[in-house]
Amino acid sequence: MLQLDVWYVTANIISNILGFFATFVLHKYIVFGKKDAVLNHFVRYCILTIANIVAQTMLLYAFVEYLHLDEGSAKFVSWFITVLWNFFLYKFFVYV
């Protein structure tokens, strides 16, 4: 989205929204193999996704504005940090 002249924070939010439903389905049925409690899992997934978007956006903003990283590198680093804790949160909070 950076090539489309979209502000990096807006691009981050849009990209997270676009991947939301695909990742829910893939995590639920393929990664964790859960076929029950769809509504319960979806609500927990929504809560975790909102927390991730907030954390990732705050990290992205801090990396660009305070550490002066370029937007692409800052996006990768903020994404990488949130991915590190996601597996465990999905396993022990969302798909229990």
Residue pairs with C-beta under 8 A, 6 or more apart in sequence:
1 10
1 11
1 14
1 15
2 8
2 11
2 71
2 72
4 11
6 14
8 60
8 64
8 71
8 74
8 75
9 57
9 60
9 61
11 75
12 53
12 56
12 57
12 60
12 75
12 78
13 53
13 57
16 49
16 52
16 53
16 56
20 49
24 41
24 42
24 45
27 45
27 90
27 94
27 95
28 34
28 38
28 41
28 45
28 95
29 35
31 90
32 90
32 91
32 95
34 41
34 95
41 94
41 95
44 93
44 94
44 95
45 90
45 94
48 86
48 89
48 90
48 93
48 94
52 82
52 86
55 82
56 78
56 79
56 81
56 82
57 78
59 74
59 77
59 78
59 81
59 82
60 71
60 74
60 75
60 78
63 69
63 73
63 74
63 77
63 78
64 70
64 71
64 74
67 74
69 77
